[in-house]
């Protein structure tokens, strides 16, 4: 089997970090890949989940409702208005 150098190094590193042999790592990945359902060419596998943006160090950001968006835009407009008059 001829693997690209970068892929071979990644597999070697993973094996070393897990205290496993390169053969064990490659066998495990090949077996898991073979268990995946086979896709026909051009066929996509289901929809992928959209990414979830999180607040820095906190939970999920709440949905942006039209009411929240309107309030944020109004606050931004007021801040711009106050800055234009040097307040």
MARVEX-56773 format. One record per residue: residue number from 0; residue in three letters; x, y, z of N, C-alpha, C, O, CB in turn. Coordinates in Angstrom, 1 decimal, padded with zeros to 4 digits. Glycine has a CB too. Layout:
N
[NUM, "Ala", [X, Y, Z], [X, Y, Z], [X, Y, Z], [X, Y, Z], [X, Y, Z]],
...
This chain:
87
[0, "Unk", [000.9, -001.2, 000.0], [000.0, 000.0, 000.0], [000.9, 001.2, 000.0], [001.8, 001.3, 000.8], [-001.0, 000.0, 001.2]],
[1, "Unk", [000.6, 002.2, -000.9], [001.4, 003.4, -001.0], [000.5, 004.5, -000.5], [-000.4, 004.9, -001.2], [001.9, 003.6, -002.4]],
[2, "Unk", [000.9, 005.2, 000.6], [000.1, 006.3, 001.1], [000.9, 007.6, 000.9], [002.2, 007.5, 000.9], [-000.2, 006.1, 002.7]],
[3, "Unk", [000.2, 008.7, 000.7], [000.9, 010.0, 000.7], [001.7, 010.2, 002.0], [001.2, 009.8, 003.0], [-000.1, 011.1, 000.4]],
[4, "Unk", [002.9, 010.8, 001.9], [003.7, 011.0, 003.1], [003.0, 011.7, 004.2], [003.1, 011.3, 005.4], [004.9, 011.9, 002.7]],
[5, "Unk", [002.2, 012.7, 003.9], [001.5, 013.5, 005.0], [000.5, 012.6, 005.7], [000.4, 012.6, 006.9], [000.8, 014.7, 004.4]],
[6, "Unk", [-000.2, 011.8, 004.9], [-001.2, 010.8, 005.5], [-000.5, 009.8, 006.4], [-000.9, 009.4, 007.4], [-002.0, 010.2, 004.4]],
[7, "Unk", [000.6, 009.3, 005.9], [001.4, 008.3, 006.6], [001.9, 008.8, 007.9], [001.8, 008.2, 008.9], [002.6, 007.8, 005.7]],
[8, "Unk", [002.4, 010.1, 007.9], [002.9, 010.7, 009.1], [001.8, 010.9, 010.1], [002.0, 010.7, 011.3], [003.6, 012.0, 008.8]],
[9, "Unk", [000.6, 011.3, 009.6], [-000.5, 011.5, 010.5], [-000.9, 010.2, 011.2], [-001.2, 010.1, 012.4], [-001.7, 012.1, 009.8]],
[10, "Unk", [-000.9, 009.1, 010.4], [-001.3, 007.8, 011.0], [-000.3, 007.3, 012.0], [-000.6, 006.8, 013.0], [-001.4, 006.7, 009.8]],
[11, "Unk", [001.0, 007.5, 011.7], [002.1, 007.2, 012.6], [002.0, 007.9, 013.9], [002.1, 007.4, 015.0], [003.5, 007.4, 012.0]],
[12, "Unk", [001.7, 009.2, 013.8], [001.6, 010.1, 015.0], [000.4, 009.6, 015.8], [000.5, 009.5, 017.1], [001.4, 011.5, 014.6]],
[13, "Unk", [-000.8, 009.3, 015.2], [-001.9, 008.9, 015.9], [-001.7, 007.6, 016.6], [-002.1, 007.4, 017.8], [-003.1, 008.7, 015.0]],
[14, "Unk", [-001.0, 006.7, 015.9], [-000.7, 005.4, 016.5], [000.2, 005.6, 017.8], [000.0, 005.0, 018.8], [000.0, 004.4, 015.5]],
[15, "Unk", [001.2, 006.4, 017.6], [002.1, 006.7, 018.8], [001.4, 007.3, 020.0], [001.6, 006.9, 021.1], [003.3, 007.6, 018.3]],
[16, "Unk", [000.5, 008.2, 019.7], [-000.2, 008.9, 020.8], [-001.2, 007.9, 021.5], [-001.4, 008.1, 022.7], [-001.0, 010.1, 020.2]],
[17, "Unk", [-001.7, 007.0, 020.7], [-002.6, 006.0, 021.3], [-001.9, 004.8, 021.8], [-002.6, 003.9, 022.4], [-003.7, 005.6, 020.3]],
[18, "Unk", [-000.6, 004.7, 021.6], [000.1, 003.5, 022.1], [-000.2, 002.3, 021.3], [-000.2, 001.2, 021.8], [-000.1, 003.3, 023.6]],
[19, "Unk", [-000.6, 002.5, 020.0], [-001.0, 001.4, 019.2], [000.0, 001.2, 018.0], [000.9, 002.1, 017.8], [-002.4, 001.6, 018.6]],
[20, "Unk", [-000.1, 000.1, 017.3], [000.8, 000.0, 016.2], [000.1, 000.6, 015.0], [-001.1, 000.9, 014.9], [001.0, -001.5, 015.9]],
[21, "Unk", [000.9, 000.9, 014.0], [000.4, 001.5, 012.7], [-000.6, 000.6, 012.1], [-001.6, 001.0, 011.6], [001.6, 001.9, 011.8]],
[22, "Unk", [-000.3, -000.7, 012.1], [-001.2, -001.7, 011.6], [-002.6, -001.6, 012.3], [-003.6, -001.7, 011.6], [-000.6, -003.1, 011.6]],
[23, "Unk", [-002.6, -001.5, 013.6], [-003.8, -001.5, 014.4], [-004.6, -000.2, 013.9], [-005.9, -000.4, 013.7], [-003.5, -001.4, 015.9]],
[24, "Unk", [-004.0, 000.9, 013.8], [-004.7, 002.1, 013.5], [-005.3, 002.0, 012.1], [-006.4, 002.4, 011.9], [-003.7, 003.3, 013.6]],
[25, "Unk", [-004.5, 001.6, 011.1], [-004.9, 001.5, 009.7], [-006.1, 000.5, 009.6], [-007.0, 000.7, 008.9], [-003.8, 001.2, 008.8]],
[26, "Unk", [-005.9, -000.6, 010.3], [-007.0, -001.7, 010.3], [-008.3, -001.1, 010.8], [-009.4, -001.3, 010.2], [-006.6, -002.9, 011.1]],
[27, "Unk", [-008.2, -000.4, 011.9], [-009.4, 000.2, 012.5], [-010.1, 001.2, 011.6], [-011.3, 001.1, 011.4], [-009.1, 000.9, 013.9]],
[28, "Unk", [-009.3, 002.1, 011.0], [-009.9, 003.0, 010.1], [-010.5, 002.4, 008.8], [-011.5, 002.8, 008.3], [-008.9, 004.1, 009.7]],
[29, "Unk", [-009.8, 001.4, 008.3], [-010.3, 000.7, 007.1], [-011.6, 000.0, 007.4], [-012.5, 000.1, 006.6], [-009.2, -000.3, 006.5]],
[30, "Unk", [-011.6, -000.7, 008.6], [-012.9, -001.4, 008.9], [-014.0, -000.4, 009.1], [-015.1, -000.7, 008.7], [-012.6, -002.2, 010.2]],
[31, "Unk", [-013.7, 000.7, 009.8], [-014.8, 001.7, 010.0], [-015.3, 002.3, 008.7], [-016.5, 002.5, 008.5], [-014.4, 002.8, 011.0]],
[32, "Unk", [-014.4, 002.5, 007.7], [-014.8, 003.0, 006.4], [-015.6, 002.0, 005.6], [-016.5, 002.4, 004.9], [-013.5, 003.4, 005.6]],
[33, "Unk", [-015.3, 000.7, 005.8], [-016.0, -000.3, 005.1], [-017.4, -000.5, 005.7], [-018.3, -001.0, 005.0], [-015.3, -001.6, 005.1]],
[34, "Unk", [-017.6, -000.1, 006.9], [-018.9, -000.3, 007.6], [-019.9, 000.9, 007.1], [-021.1, 000.7, 007.2], [-018.8, -000.2, 009.1]],
[35, "Unk", [-019.3, 001.9, 006.6], [-020.1, 003.1, 006.1], [-020.9, 002.6, 004.9], [-020.4, 001.8, 004.1], [-019.2, 004.3, 005.7]],
[36, "Unk", [-022.2, 003.1, 004.7], [-022.9, 002.7, 003.6], [-022.3, 003.2, 002.3], [-021.7, 004.3, 002.3], [-024.4, 003.3, 003.7]],
[37, "Unk", [-022.3, 002.4, 001.3], [-021.7, 002.8, 000.0], [-022.5, 003.8, -000.7], [-023.8, 003.6, -000.8], [-021.4, 001.6, -000.9]],
[38, "Unk", [-021.9, 004.9, -001.2], [-022.7, 005.9, -002.0], [-022.4, 005.8, -003.5], [-021.2, 005.5, -003.8], [-022.4, 007.3, -001.5]],
[39, "Unk", [-023.4, 006.0, -004.3], [-023.2, 006.0, -005.7], [-022.5, 007.3, -006.1], [-022.7, 008.3, -005.4], [-024.5, 005.8, -006.5]],
[40, "Unk", [-021.7, 007.3, -007.1], [-021.1, 008.5, -007.5], [-022.1, 009.6, -007.8], [-023.1, 009.4, -008.4], [-020.2, 008.3, -008.8]],
[41, "Unk", [-021.8, 010.8, -007.3], [-022.7, 011.9, -007.5], [-023.8, 012.0, -006.4], [-024.5, 013.0, -006.3], [-023.3, 011.9, -008.8]],
[42, "Unk", [-023.9, 010.9, -005.6], [-024.9, 010.9, -004.6], [-024.4, 011.5, -003.3], [-023.3, 011.2, -002.9], [-025.4, 009.5, -004.3]],
[43, "Unk", [-025.1, 012.5, -002.8], [-024.6, 013.1, -001.5], [-025.3, 012.4, -000.4], [-026.4, 011.9, -000.5], [-024.9, 014.6, -001.5]],
[44, "Unk", [-024.6, 012.4, 000.7], [-025.2, 011.8, 001.9], [-025.9, 012.8, 002.7], [-025.3, 013.8, 003.1], [-024.1, 011.2, 002.8]],
[45, "Unk", [-027.2, 012.7, 003.0], [-028.0, 013.5, 003.8], [-027.5, 015.0, 004.0], [-026.4, 015.3, 003.6], [-028.2, 012.9, 005.1]],
[46, "Unk", [-028.3, 015.7, 004.6], [-028.0, 017.1, 004.9], [-027.0, 017.2, 006.1], [-027.1, 016.4, 007.0], [-029.2, 018.0, 005.2]],
[47, "Unk", [-026.1, 018.0, 006.0], [-025.2, 018.2, 007.1], [-025.8, 019.3, 008.0], [-026.5, 020.2, 007.6], [-023.7, 018.7, 006.6]],
[48, "Unk", [-025.5, 019.2, 009.3], [-026.0, 020.1, 010.3], [-025.4, 021.5, 010.1], [-024.2, 021.5, 009.7], [-025.8, 019.6, 011.7]],
[49, "Unk", [-026.1, 022.5, 010.3], [-025.6, 023.8, 010.2], [-024.7, 024.1, 011.4], [-025.0, 023.6, 012.5], [-026.7, 024.9, 010.1]],
[50, "Unk", [-023.7, 024.9, 011.3], [-022.8, 025.1, 012.5], [-023.6, 026.0, 013.5], [-024.5, 026.8, 013.1], [-021.6, 025.9, 012.0]],
[51, "Unk", [-023.3, 025.8, 014.7], [-023.9, 026.5, 015.8], [-022.9, 027.5, 016.4], [-021.8, 027.1, 016.8], [-024.4, 025.5, 016.9]],
[52, "Unk", [-023.2, 028.8, 016.4], [-022.3, 029.8, 016.9], [-022.6, 029.9, 018.4], [-023.7, 029.9, 018.8], [-022.5, 031.1, 016.2]],
[53, "Unk", [-021.5, 029.9, 019.2], [-021.6, 030.0, 020.6], [-021.1, 031.3, 021.1], [-020.1, 031.9, 020.5], [-020.9, 028.8, 021.3]],
[54, "Unk", [-021.7, 031.9, 022.2], [-021.1, 033.0, 022.8], [-019.7, 032.6, 023.4], [-019.5, 031.5, 023.7], [-022.0, 033.6, 023.9]],
[55, "Unk", [-018.9, 033.6, 023.5], [-017.6, 033.3, 024.1], [-017.7, 032.8, 025.5], [-018.0, 033.5, 026.4], [-016.7, 034.6, 024.0]],
[56, "Unk", [-017.4, 031.5, 025.6], [-017.4, 030.9, 027.0], [-018.8, 030.6, 027.5], [-018.9, 030.3, 028.7], [-016.7, 031.7, 027.9]],
[57, "Unk", [-019.9, 030.8, 026.8], [-021.2, 030.6, 027.3], [-022.0, 029.6, 026.4], [-021.4, 029.0, 025.5], [-021.9, 031.9, 027.4]],
[58, "Unk", [-023.3, 029.6, 026.6], [-024.2, 028.7, 025.8], [-024.4, 029.2, 024.4], [-023.8, 030.1, 023.9], [-025.5, 028.6, 026.5]],
[59, "Unk", [-025.4, 028.6, 023.8], [-025.8, 028.9, 022.4], [-026.4, 030.2, 022.3], [-027.2, 030.6, 023.2], [-026.8, 027.8, 021.9]],
[60, "Unk", [-026.1, 031.0, 021.3], [-026.7, 032.3, 021.0], [-028.2, 032.1, 020.7], [-028.5, 031.3, 019.9], [-026.0, 033.1, 019.9]],
[61, "Unk", [-029.1, 032.8, 021.3], [-030.5, 032.7, 021.1], [-030.9, 033.1, 019.6], [-030.1, 033.8, 019.0], [-031.4, 033.5, 022.0]],
[62, "Unk", [-032.0, 032.5, 019.1], [-032.4, 032.9, 017.8], [-032.7, 034.4, 017.6], [-033.2, 035.0, 018.6], [-033.7, 032.1, 017.4]],
[63, "Unk", [-032.3, 034.9, 016.5], [-032.5, 036.3, 016.2], [-033.9, 036.5, 015.7], [-034.2, 036.3, 014.5], [-031.4, 036.9, 015.3]],
[64, "Unk", [-034.8, 036.9, 016.5], [-036.2, 037.1, 016.1], [-036.3, 038.5, 015.4], [-035.4, 039.3, 015.6], [-037.2, 037.0, 017.3]],
[65, "Unk", [-037.4, 038.8, 014.6], [-037.5, 040.1, 014.1], [-037.6, 041.2, 015.1], [-037.1, 042.3, 014.9], [-038.8, 040.1, 013.2]],
[66, "Unk", [-038.2, 040.9, 016.3], [-038.3, 041.9, 017.3], [-036.9, 042.2, 017.9], [-036.6, 043.4, 018.1], [-039.2, 041.4, 018.5]],
[67, "Unk", [-036.1, 041.2, 018.1], [-034.7, 041.4, 018.6], [-033.9, 042.2, 017.6], [-033.2, 043.1, 017.9], [-034.0, 040.1, 019.0]],
[68, "Unk", [-034.0, 041.8, 016.3], [-033.3, 042.5, 015.3], [-033.7, 044.0, 015.2], [-032.8, 044.8, 015.1], [-033.5, 041.8, 013.9]],
[69, "Unk", [-035.0, 044.3, 015.3], [-035.5, 045.6, 015.2], [-034.9, 046.4, 016.4], [-034.5, 047.6, 016.3], [-037.0, 045.7, 015.3]],
[70, "Unk", [-034.9, 045.8, 017.6], [-034.4, 046.5, 018.8], [-032.9, 046.8, 018.7], [-032.4, 047.9, 019.0], [-034.6, 045.6, 020.1]],
[71, "Unk", [-032.1, 045.8, 018.1], [-030.7, 046.0, 017.9], [-030.4, 047.1, 016.9], [-029.5, 047.9, 017.1], [-030.0, 044.7, 017.5]],
[72, "Unk", [-031.2, 047.1, 015.8], [-031.0, 048.2, 014.8], [-031.3, 049.5, 015.4], [-030.7, 050.5, 015.1], [-031.9, 047.9, 013.6]],
[73, "Unk", [-032.4, 049.6, 016.2], [-032.8, 050.9, 016.8], [-031.7, 051.4, 017.7], [-031.3, 052.6, 017.7], [-034.1, 050.7, 017.6]],
[74, "Unk", [-031.1, 050.5, 018.5], [-030.0, 050.8, 019.5], [-028.8, 051.3, 018.7], [-028.1, 052.3, 019.1], [-029.6, 049.6, 020.4]],
[75, "Unk", [-028.5, 050.6, 017.6], [-027.4, 051.0, 016.7], [-027.6, 052.4, 016.1], [-026.7, 053.3, 016.1], [-027.1, 050.0, 015.6]],
[76, "Unk", [-028.8, 052.7, 015.6], [-029.2, 053.9, 015.0], [-029.1, 055.1, 016.1], [-028.5, 056.1, 015.8], [-030.6, 053.9, 014.4]],
[77, "Unk", [-029.5, 054.8, 017.3], [-029.4, 055.8, 018.3], [-028.0, 056.1, 018.7], [-027.6, 057.3, 018.9], [-030.2, 055.4, 019.6]],
[78, "Unk", [-027.2, 055.1, 018.8], [-025.8, 055.3, 019.1], [-025.1, 056.1, 018.0], [-024.3, 057.0, 018.3], [-025.0, 053.9, 019.2]],
[79, "Unk", [-025.4, 055.8, 016.7], [-024.8, 056.6, 015.6], [-025.3, 058.1, 015.7], [-024.5, 059.0, 015.5], [-025.2, 056.0, 014.3]],
[80, "Unk", [-026.6, 058.2, 016.0], [-027.1, 059.6, 016.1], [-026.4, 060.4, 017.2], [-026.1, 061.5, 017.0], [-028.7, 059.5, 016.4]],
[81, "Unk", [-026.2, 059.7, 018.4], [-025.6, 060.4, 019.5], [-024.1, 060.7, 019.2], [-023.6, 061.8, 019.5], [-025.6, 059.5, 020.8]],
[82, "Unk", [-023.4, 059.8, 018.5], [-022.0, 060.1, 018.1], [-022.0, 061.3, 017.1], [-021.0, 062.0, 017.1], [-021.4, 058.8, 017.4]],
[83, "Unk", [-022.9, 061.4, 016.2], [-022.9, 062.5, 015.2], [-023.0, 063.8, 015.9], [-022.6, 064.8, 015.3], [-024.0, 062.3, 014.2]],
[84, "Unk", [-023.6, 063.9, 017.1], [-023.8, 065.1, 017.8], [-022.8, 065.3, 018.9], [-022.8, 066.2, 019.7], [-025.2, 065.3, 018.4]],
[85, "Unk", [-021.8, 064.4, 019.0], [-020.7, 064.5, 019.9], [-021.1, 064.1, 021.3], [-020.5, 064.6, 022.3], [-020.1, 065.8, 019.9]],
[86, "Unk", [-022.1, 063.3, 021.5], [-022.6, 063.0, 022.9], [-021.9, 061.7, 023.4], [-022.1, 061.3, 024.5], [-024.0, 062.8, 023.0]],
